[in-house]
Amino acid sequence: MISLRLQSVTALSLALLSLLAGPVAAYSSLFGSLAAFVPSLLFAVLVMRKVGSDSADFLRTAVLAEFGKLVLIGLLCAAAFIWVKPLAPGFFFLGMIGVIVANWFGMARMIPG
């Protein structure tokens, strides 16, 4: 859950920093962040329910959840580009990439060593 908190803080920080470029940049960054955060949250919920169960069942759930996460990211990106007007694509992808990188750092912090 450290990773999800780090993603939330990153998303809000990027949206506030993007506000310096204007409101369109800020909400574009926020939508990009949400397009990466929401699928990650759903993945975590699905996988955490199977922790400690049969390893085959856990692996099946993890693979299906990852596939669902990728599909949902694609759908959320498409929805944002279709229905959110105006949208600043650079800030959208800034928010999205920022949240994905925050996820990597959050996961790295959980590795003992």
LINQUI-V131840 format. One line per field, one symbol per residue. burial: # if it has 16 or more other ideal C-beta (glycine too) atoms within 10 Angstrom, else .. Layout:
burial = ???
This chain:
burial = ..##.##..##..##..#......#############.##..#..##..#..........#...#...#..##..##..#......##..######.###.##..#.......
